[in-house]
Amino acid sequence: MDNIYSKVSSLKTPAITYFFVALFFIFGKFFNGVYCYARSNECNIEKSVLETFYLVIFTLIWTWVINILYSRGYHKTSWFILIFFPAFYI
């Protein structure tokens, strides 16, 4: 558990902001799929879980990219990505 905490605490500001905003959207999308499945059988729970898995992988990759960009001095680029990419979760 300390390893995960040290990794998250070592992230730069735009990367950690992106990570938590993306997690908010991921949880919302996942629970929306579960709620839809619970109300009717028209929704596909497997599709919802698979989409959530892909979004988690997408989030981890872009958090890593934003962190590297910010660490190497590309501050404006990393903040632009932070503003632009959450649109993919909607």
Secondary structure, DSSP 4 states (H G I P E B T S, - for coil): -HHHHHHHHTS-HHHHHHHHHHHHHHHHHHHHHHHHHHH-TTS-HHHHHHHHHHHHHHHHHHHHHHHHHHHTT-HHHHHHHHHHGGGGG-
